[in-house]
Structure formats: structure tokens, C-alpha cells
Amino acid sequence: PVTVYVKVFTNSPFLVCMDLARSREEIIDPKYLWIGPDGRNLEGRRYVNLTETGKLMVRGFKESMSGAYTCTLSHKIIETTTQEEREMFEAYQFMLYAYREADHAYQVFVRFTTRECELAANDLFFEELKKILNNIISDLTCHVIESSCKCHSVKIPKQDLLHELFVSFQVNPFAPGWEEVCHQVPDDCEDATNMRVQEARDRIGEFFSKQTHALKRKFQTIPTIHYVDNSFSVTRIDSCRPGFGKNDITHKNCASCCVVCDPGTYSPNNEVTCQTCTRPRVKKYGARSC
């Protein structure tokens, strides 16, 4: 079967009920019968567009519409000498899978020099830093989560022992109120969510690049706690909505996509893999529980 990936809430591409070789030939009295994943005729269904030439489009694709779509092409062959008619049948199968774009978050790592690890100001500084970062991105309905700050002694070649704060946090697009923002976007929200969190990541990156500028230009006496130049690094973290997961073996042509979980598998949370049911009673696509 031909595998086709359809983004949720969009229309599928037109599926053609013939192969390339057949499309280049003359076809006499063609008839097309499309059968959906439920085993029933698709003709007359409101969510499909069937053309006279046997092309099928599935409208407003949902995870429950995933599965096997089969078309049977029947046509006549007429013998040129006897004019005898024979009816021929050819079947074509398509596997359609609903998919979503992965939700993005960003893991950020940054370092600051401090005078000593036991300095009381270290904790105060960390709390203040989190407030500043959250203020920078709050209008994007993003926030800083899973933050940590650890102090380490660092020996740099040809320098004395330094003390540095190793700060890490995640820039996450699901701050309180994100669902209300989503309702303003038609259909699905992940594209808008990913744009917001990317903007939040860029703003935070700009904030730290300004620290370098400020240290070089503005201070005659360097502050006790200050940013370590070029220590800012960021890694993207992907997650999938419940009922979806990634599988770069089964779905190598859509490896970065969150593809609907197959029957017999499920995903109850925002992780990136569909888990196998111990008792595979689940017969539907996109299961969130067994």
C-alpha cells in the first residue's frame, strides 16, 4: 500500500485510483469503488470529495479517519477483432495516517561567575533571574520551568580557581492561559504555539547577548555575579500530544512528525512514543489509554 500522512484538520491530497502505467492508457467504462477503514463504501459521505475520474480527498482529517483506504477500478477491454468485452478489476490500497507537528520547548544552559559558592546572594540572584526571564516572555504565554542552579569550582588554564553558577531551565509554551490563546486560532494550535515558544527562545537569547555588551561597556567595576561570555546554549525538546508519537522506523518518511498511535498502542501523555498495550484490545487509532 501507498503510505500518506495527513496533518490533522487539513484535507488529504487527492488519492488516484490507478497506477502510473494505467494513467497513460485509454480506459473504457471505468468505475471506481472506494472503501474506507470501516469497510464501508465512501460514496455519499459528507467528509469525502470523490471526482468522476475516481480521485478521493478526505476533508478535515481526524485521527479516527486513519487506516486503509482501498479503491477497486473496474473497466472493460474490447477485443479489436471480435469486439468481445471483458471486465477487468484492479485494486489499489492507501494507508492514511493523521499526524501533528511536534510541540517544541527549549532547554537552556547558561553560566555566571560568582565570588564563592556559599554566597547568600547566589540564591537571591537565581530567583531574580527567573522573574526577569518570565517577564520577558509572559506576553507570549510562555514560561520558565524545571529551573536549577548549581555552583561549581572551575579551574581554567593559566587562571586561578573560579566559582561559577551553572543555570539550566526550560522555555515552555504552556503557561497558564495558553488554551484561551489557542481558541483564537482556527482548528489546531501547534503551529502558533511553536512560533510563540521560538520567539520566547529568541528573546531570552537576546537578553543574554546584551549581558556581554553591558559588561564590556557599562561597568567600571564588574559585579560579583556576572554572565560568562558565550556560555548560552539551547537545545530543542520535542513532545507529542496524547494519542500521537514518533517512530522513525515505522514512519521514516515522517520521522519528525507526531504520527497517530496504531491500534494496539497508546500514548496517555506528552511523551514522544506510543506504548504497546499489554492486552491489545484497543482497535482504534489515536488511543490515549488501553
C-alpha positions as CSV (number, residue, x, y, z in Angstrom):
1,P,0.0,0.0,0.0
2,V,1.0,3.6,-0.5
3,T,1.5,5.5,2.8
4,V,0.1,9.0,3.0
5,Y,0.5,11.4,6.0
6,V,-2.2,13.9,6.5
7,K,-2.0,16.8,9.0
8,V,-4.9,16.8,11.4
9,F,-7.8,19.2,10.5
10,T,-6.4,19.6,6.9
11,N,-7.6,17.9,3.7
12,S,-5.8,14.9,2.4
13,P,-4.2,15.1,-1.1
14,F,-6.2,13.5,-3.9
15,L,-5.7,9.8,-3.9
16,V,-5.7,8.4,-7.5
17,C,-7.4,5.1,-8.2
18,M,-4.8,3.8,-10.7
19,D,-1.0,3.4,-11.1
20,L,1.2,5.5,-13.3
21,A,1.2,2.9,-16.2
22,R,-2.6,2.7,-16.2
23,S,-2.9,6.5,-16.2
24,R,-1.1,6.7,-19.6
25,E,-3.5,4.2,-21.2
26,E,-7.0,4.5,-22.6
27,I,-9.6,3.2,-20.1
28,I,-13.1,2.1,-21.3
29,D,-16.1,2.4,-19.0
30,P,-14.1,3.0,-15.8
31,K,-15.9,2.6,-12.5
32,Y,-14.4,3.3,-9.1
33,L,-15.3,1.8,-5.7
34,W,-13.7,3.4,-2.7
35,I,-13.9,1.5,0.7
36,G,-12.9,3.3,3.9
37,P,-11.2,1.9,7.0
38,D,-14.5,0.8,8.5
39,G,-15.1,-1.4,5.4
40,R,-18.0,0.6,4.0
41,N,-18.4,2.4,0.7
42,L,-17.3,6.0,0.8
43,E,-19.6,7.3,-1.8
44,G,-22.0,9.9,-0.5
45,R,-20.1,10.5,2.8
46,R,-20.0,14.2,3.7
47,Y,-16.4,14.2,4.6
48,V,-15.1,13.0,1.3
49,N,-14.7,14.5,-2.2
50,L,-15.0,11.9,-4.9
51,T,-14.4,13.0,-8.5
52,E,-15.7,11.5,-11.7
53,T,-12.2,10.2,-12.5
54,G,-12.1,8.3,-9.2
55,K,-9.9,10.6,-7.2
56,L,-10.6,10.7,-3.5
57,M,-10.0,13.6,-1.0
58,V,-10.7,13.2,2.7
59,R,-11.7,16.5,4.3
60,G,-10.9,17.8,7.7
61,F,-8.8,14.8,8.6
62,K,-9.0,13.5,12.2
63,E,-7.0,10.7,13.9
64,S,-10.1,8.4,13.8
65,M,-10.0,8.6,10.0
66,S,-6.6,6.9,9.8
67,G,-6.4,3.5,8.3
68,A,-6.6,1.6,5.0
69,Y,-8.4,3.1,2.0
70,T,-9.0,0.7,-0.9
71,C,-10.1,1.6,-4.4
72,T,-11.2,-1.0,-6.9
73,L,-11.0,0.1,-10.5
74,S,-13.3,-1.8,-12.9
75,H,-13.0,-1.3,-16.7
76,K,-13.6,-3.1,-20.0
77,I,-11.2,-4.5,-22.5
78,I,-12.7,-4.8,-26.0
79,E,-11.1,-7.2,-28.5
80,T,-10.5,-5.3,-31.7
81,T,-11.3,-8.3,-34.0
82,T,-14.3,-9.9,-32.2
83,Q,-15.5,-6.9,-30.3
84,E,-15.8,-9.2,-27.3
85,E,-15.9,-7.3,-24.0
86,R,-14.1,-8.4,-20.8
87,E,-14.4,-6.7,-17.5
88,M,-11.1,-6.2,-15.5
89,F,-10.7,-5.4,-11.9
90,E,-7.6,-3.7,-10.2
91,A,-7.3,-2.8,-6.6
92,Y,-5.2,-0.1,-5.0
93,Q,-4.6,0.5,-1.3
94,F,-3.5,3.6,0.6
95,M,-2.6,3.7,4.3
96,L,-3.5,7.2,5.6
97,Y,-2.1,8.4,8.9
98,A,-3.1,11.5,10.8
99,Y,-0.1,13.5,12.1
100,R,0.7,16.6,14.1
101,E,3.8,18.8,14.3
102,A,5.7,18.1,17.5
103,D,5.3,20.7,20.2
104,H,8.6,22.4,20.9
105,A,10.2,23.5,24.1
106,Y,13.8,24.7,24.6
107,Q,16.3,23.6,27.2
108,V,18.6,26.5,28.0
109,F,22.0,26.3,29.8
110,V,24.0,29.4,30.9
111,R,26.8,30.2,33.4
112,F,27.6,33.0,35.8
113,T,30.8,33.8,37.7
114,T,30.3,34.3,41.4
115,R,32.8,35.1,44.2
116,E,32.1,31.9,46.2
117,C,29.6,29.1,46.2
118,E,28.4,29.8,49.8
119,L,27.5,33.4,48.9
120,A,23.9,34.2,50.1
121,A,23.4,36.4,47.1
122,N,23.6,33.4,44.8
123,D,20.1,32.2,45.6
124,L,18.6,35.7,45.5
125,F,20.2,36.2,42.1
126,F,18.8,33.0,40.7
127,E,15.2,33.9,41.9
128,E,15.6,37.4,40.4
129,L,16.9,35.9,37.1
130,K,13.8,33.6,36.8
131,K,11.5,36.6,37.4
132,I,13.2,38.7,34.7
133,L,13.1,35.8,32.2
134,N,9.4,35.2,32.9
135,N,8.6,38.9,32.4
136,I,10.4,38.9,29.1
137,I,8.2,36.1,27.7
138,S,5.0,36.3,29.6
139,D,3.1,38.1,26.8
140,L,3.8,35.1,24.6
141,T,2.0,32.8,27.1
142,C,5.4,31.1,27.7
143,H,7.2,30.5,31.0
144,V,10.4,29.1,32.5
145,I,10.1,25.7,34.1
146,E,12.3,23.0,35.6
147,S,15.0,25.5,36.5
148,S,18.1,24.6,38.5
149,C,21.2,26.5,39.7
150,K,24.3,24.7,41.0
151,C,27.6,26.2,42.0
152,H,30.9,24.5,40.9
153,S,34.6,25.3,41.2
154,V,36.2,25.7,37.8
155,K,39.9,25.6,37.0
156,I,40.6,27.4,33.8
157,P,44.1,27.1,32.2
158,K,46.5,29.9,33.3
159,Q,44.0,31.3,35.7
160,D,43.1,30.9,39.4
161,L,40.2,28.7,40.6
162,L,36.8,30.3,39.7
163,H,33.4,29.7,41.1
164,E,30.5,29.5,38.7
165,L,26.8,29.1,38.8
166,F,25.5,26.5,36.3
167,V,22.0,27.6,35.5
168,S,19.6,25.5,33.4
169,F,15.9,25.9,32.6
170,Q,13.2,25.0,30.1
171,V,11.3,27.6,28.0
172,N,7.9,26.1,27.8
173,P,4.9,27.4,25.7
174,F,2.1,26.2,28.0
175,A,2.0,28.9,30.6
176,P,-1.4,29.5,32.3
177,G,-3.8,30.9,29.7
178,W,-2.3,29.2,26.6
179,E,-5.6,27.3,25.9
180,E,-7.5,30.6,25.6
181,V,-4.9,31.9,23.2
182,C,-5.4,28.6,21.2
183,H,-9.1,29.2,20.9
184,Q,-8.3,32.3,18.8
185,V,-6.6,30.1,16.2
186,P,-8.8,28.1,13.9
187,D,-8.6,24.3,14.1
188,D,-5.2,23.3,15.5
189,C,-2.8,25.3,17.6
190,E,0.6,23.7,17.5
191,D,2.0,25.9,14.7
192,A,1.1,29.0,16.6
193,T,2.4,27.5,19.8
194,N,5.7,26.6,18.2
195,M,6.0,30.2,16.8
196,R,5.4,31.7,20.2
197,V,8.0,29.5,22.0
198,Q,10.6,30.2,19.3
199,E,10.0,33.9,19.8
200,A,10.5,33.4,23.5
201,R,13.7,31.5,22.9
202,D,15.0,34.3,20.7
203,R,14.1,37.0,23.3
204,I,16.0,35.1,26.0
205,G,19.0,34.6,23.7
206,E,19.0,38.3,23.0
207,F,18.8,39.1,26.8
208,F,22.0,37.1,27.4
209,S,23.8,38.6,24.5
210,K,23.1,42.0,26.0
211,Q,24.7,40.9,29.2
212,T,28.0,40.6,27.3
213,H,27.6,44.1,25.8
214,A,26.7,45.6,29.2
215,L,29.8,44.0,30.9
216,K,32.1,45.4,28.3
217,R,30.6,48.9,28.0
218,K,28.7,49.9,31.2
219,F,30.5,48.7,34.3
220,Q,33.7,50.2,35.7
221,T,33.6,47.6,38.5
222,I,32.4,44.2,37.4
223,P,29.5,42.9,39.5
224,T,30.2,40.0,41.9
225,I,27.8,37.8,39.9
226,H,28.1,38.2,36.2
227,Y,27.4,36.4,32.9
228,V,30.1,34.1,31.4
229,D,30.6,35.3,27.8
230,N,29.3,32.8,25.2
231,S,28.0,30.3,27.8
232,F,24.4,30.5,26.5
233,S,23.4,27.3,24.7
234,V,20.0,26.0,23.8
235,T,18.6,22.6,22.7
236,R,15.1,21.9,21.3
237,I,12.9,19.3,23.1
238,D,10.0,17.8,21.2
239,S,6.9,16.3,22.7
240,C,3.7,14.9,21.1
241,R,0.1,15.3,22.1
242,P,-1.7,12.3,23.8
243,G,-2.6,9.7,21.1
244,F,0.4,10.6,19.0
245,G,4.1,9.5,18.9
246,K,7.2,9.4,16.9
247,N,8.6,6.3,15.2
248,D,11.5,6.8,12.7
249,I,11.4,3.1,11.8
250,T,7.7,2.6,11.0
251,H,7.2,6.2,9.8
252,K,10.7,7.0,8.4
253,N,9.1,9.3,5.8
254,C,7.6,11.4,8.6
255,A,10.3,10.8,11.2
256,S,10.0,14.3,12.8
257,C,6.2,14.1,12.9
258,C,4.0,13.0,15.8
259,V,2.0,10.3,14.0
260,V,-1.3,8.8,15.3
261,C,-0.7,5.7,17.5
262,D,-1.6,2.5,15.7
263,P,-4.3,0.1,17.0
264,G,-2.8,-1.9,19.9
265,T,-0.7,1.1,21.1
266,Y,-1.5,4.2,23.1
267,S,0.0,7.4,24.4
268,P,-1.5,8.9,27.6
269,N,0.7,11.9,27.9
270,N,3.1,14.3,26.1
271,E,5.9,11.9,25.6
272,V,7.1,11.1,22.1
273,T,6.5,7.4,21.9
274,C,3.3,5.2,21.6
275,Q,3.4,2.4,24.2
276,T,2.3,-1.1,23.4
277,C,-0.9,-2.3,25.2
278,T,-0.2,-5.5,27.2
279,R,-3.7,-6.7,26.3
280,P,-4.2,-5.3,22.8
281,R,-7.9,-4.6,23.0
282,V,-7.5,-1.2,21.5
283,K,-8.8,-1.3,17.9
284,K,-8.8,2.4,17.2
285,Y,-6.1,4.8,16.0
286,G,-5.0,7.6,18.5
287,A,-5.8,5.7,21.7
288,R,-4.9,7.6,24.9
289,S,-5.4,4.6,27.2
290,C,-5.6,0.8,26.9
